[in-house]
Amino acid sequence: MAYLFEMFSLSASYGANVVLQDVNFKVDDNDFIGVIGPNGGGKTTLLKVILGLIKPAKGKIVFNKELLNGNRIGYLPQISTGDLNYPVSIADIILSGLMIGKGFFSRMSDSDKKKADEVIDELGLSGMSELNLNELSGGQIQRVFLGRAIIGNPRLLLLDEPGNFVDTTFENDFYEKLRELNKRMAILMVSHDVGTISAHIKSFACVNRSLHYHPSHEITNEDLQAYGCPIQLITHGVVPHTVLKMHK
C-alpha cells in the first residue's frame, strides 16, 4: 500500500493562534478516515494544509509525487445556500473541476465533456445535466459538487462536512457512493456525526489541536475522552438515541 502523504511534527496557525500542534499523520491508498473533533479544533485547517492553502508554521508534510502530478486531490468543501444561486448548469459545475491546472478561461474538449457525462451517469444524475442547482434536492446538489471533486479522477478525496446538505432520503445512497469511490481513491472526511459515519469509514482521526489516530471504525466515549476529543457520541440502532455523559 503506497502512502499518499505524511505529516511530521506539523503545526499550523493563524497569526499567533496555533490551531494544529505537533501533528504526525499518514494517509495511504484506499484509506477511508473520518476526521472528528469539536468546532474550532482544527479539522478544516487540516484539510487546508493538505490542499496547500495554509503552510505549516512548524514541521512538514511530504507528498507522494504521483499525488501532486495532474491535480490528483479532489476537494468537496462545505456547501451553503449561497452556492445555489449561480446561473450555471450541473454539467458546467462538474466540468469546472477540470479547470484547475488548465486556467479558468480554457475551452473544454469533447473528451472533457464526455468525462462529465460519465460522472453525471455514475452519480445518478442522468437527464439533469442542463438543470440549475435551485431545481434540485439537497442530496442531488451534494452529488453535483461531489462530481466536481472527482471528475479529475483523484487519488485522494477530501470532504468537509458532506452530510450537512444531504437530506435523509439520499443519505444512505450518498455514503454507499463514497464506499464505491473508496475502491479507487483514499477518502478523508470531516464530520460531526460520529454515529452515522462509523458504519462507512475504516478508521478515525480525532482532531482537537493535536491529532490522535484510531485504527478502527468503532469508537467509544472512553476513546474520545482519552484522545481529548470532547464531542457528543450518537448511537444509531432500532431506537435511535444519544449517549450523554453522566451527571455528577
N, C-alpha and C positions, 0 to 999 in steps of 0.2 A: 504494500500500500504506500503510495507516494504522498509525501507531505505537500500541502499547498502553501502554508505559511507557518511561521513560528515566531512568537514574541519572546524576547529575552529581557527580564527586569524592566519592562516598559512602563513609563509613567507619562501621563498626558494632563495638560492643564489649560485653563482659560485665564491668562494672566497669572495672578498669584493663587488662583483657586485650583488646587490639584483634584482632578476628577478620577483618574486611574493611577494607581501606585504599585510599582514593583510587580507587574503582571507577567506571568510566564504561562504561555498558552500555545497549543499546537492544534492545527486542523489538517486532517488527512483527506484524501479522496474518499468520497461517499460517506463521510461523516454526516450525521443529522443531529445538530446540537441545539437545544433550547437554551436561550440566554434569559435568565430571570434575575430579578432584583428590585429594590424599591425605586420609586421615582427619584430622579437625580442621582442614582447610584453609579451611572457611567455606562449604561447599556448602549445607548445611541452613540456615545463618544467612542466606544469600542468599534462600532461599525465604521465611523468616520475615519478612525486611524487606519483601518484595513483599506478603505477606499482612497486613502492619501489626502483626505480633506483636512486632517489635522496631523501635524508632525509630532512625533514623540518628544517630550521635554527631556526624558532620560531613556536609556536603553535603546532597543531597536526592534524592528520587525523585518524578517527575512522571508522573501517570497520565492517559491518555485518559479524558475524562469519561464516555464511554459504557461504559468498563470498570467504573467504580465504580457505575453505575446498575443496580440489580436484582441485585446479587451475581453478577457475571459472571466471577469467578475460581473455578475448581474446584481442589480440592487432594486428592491421594492421598498420605497420609503413609506412613512405613514401617509394615509390619504385623508384629506379634509374635504368638506363640502365645497370649498372654493375651487377644487380641482375639476368640478363637474361642469363649469361654465364655458370651457373652451369650445369654440365652434369648429371642431375638427372631428373627423370620423374615427371609428375604432381602428380601422386599418392604418390610418395615419399615425395614431398614437403608438401602436405596436411597432410600426416602421421606424419611429423616432428612436427606438432602442439601438438602431444601427448607425445613428448619426455620430456617435462618439467615435472619434478617430477618422471620420470622413469629413466633418465640417457640417455646420447647420444648413448651409445652402446647397449641399451636394444633391445631385439628382439620384433618385433611387433606380436601380437597374431592374430589369424584368426578373432576374433571379432573386433580388431582394423582395420584390412583390410576391413572388411565388413562395418564398420562405414565410412571409407574413400570412399568406393564405393557409399554409400548413399549420402555423401556430394557432390561427383562428379556429381551424378544424380540431386541432388537438385539445383545445380548451373548451370545446363545446359551444362555440360562438358562431357556428356556420349560419350564413344568411343574415348576419348582423353587421357586416363589415362597414356599411355606409351609415350606420346609426351613430348618433351622438351619445355621450355619456349620460345626459339627463333623460335619456329614453330607456335606461337600463336599471335593473335591480342592483342592490348593494353587492350581491355575490357576483353578478356579471361584471360590474365595474372592477371589482378586485381581480377578476380573471384578465381583464384588459391590461391592467397595469402589470400583472404577472407576465403576460405575453410580451410586454415591452422589455421586461427584465431578462427573459430567456431567449429572445429571438437571436441573440448573438451566440447561442449555444455555450453558455459559460461553464466553467468547471467548478465555480463557487457561486452560490446564490445567497445573498444577504436579504433578510426580510425583517422589517421593523414594524412590529405590532400588526401583522397581516389580518388577524382576526377582528380588529376594530371595525372593519367595514363589511364584514361578511354576515349576511342575515342567516338565521338558523336553518333555513331551507337549503342553503348551499354550503353550510359549514363542513359537514362530513365529506361532501364531494370535493371541496377545496383541499382539505387535508389529505384525501386519497390521491388527488392530483400531485400534491407535494411528495407523497410516498413514491409515486411513479417517477417523478423527476429525480428523486434521490438515487435512482438506479444509474443515472448518468452524470450527476453532479453532487458535490457536497452542499449542504444547506446549513446556514447559521441563522436561527430565527429568534428574534427578541419577542417576548410575550409576557404578559402579566397573568395569563390564565394557565397556571401550572397543571391543574386537573385535566383540562382539555388536551393540551399538547403532549402530556406524558404518554398518551395512547399512540402517538405517532412518531416521536423523536427516538433517538438511540441513547442520548446522554444529555446532561445538563451542565451549564456553566453559570454559577451564581456570582453576580457582579454587584458589589457594594463598595466601590473604591478599589478594593482588592478583588481578585478573581479566584474562585475555587471551582475546580473541575470535578464533576461527579460522573463516573463512567457507567451510568445506568439510566434507564428511562424512568425508573421508580425513585421517588424522593419522599422523605418523611419530614414531619415537623422537627424531629430531632436533628436531621441533616441540616435543615435550614438554620436552626439555631447554632449548630456547630460551625457553619460557614459564615455566620454573621449576616444572614440574608433575611431581614425582617419583613416577609411578605405573607399574605394570607393564603393558606392552602385549601383549595376547594376540592372535595371528593365527589366524583360522579358515580352513581350507582342506580339501583332500582328506584330508590328515593333520593334525588339529588339533595346534598346537604353540604354545609360548610363547617369545617372543624376549626373552632376558635380556642385560643389559649385559655386555660382555666383561670378564674378569678381567685386571687389570694384572699 
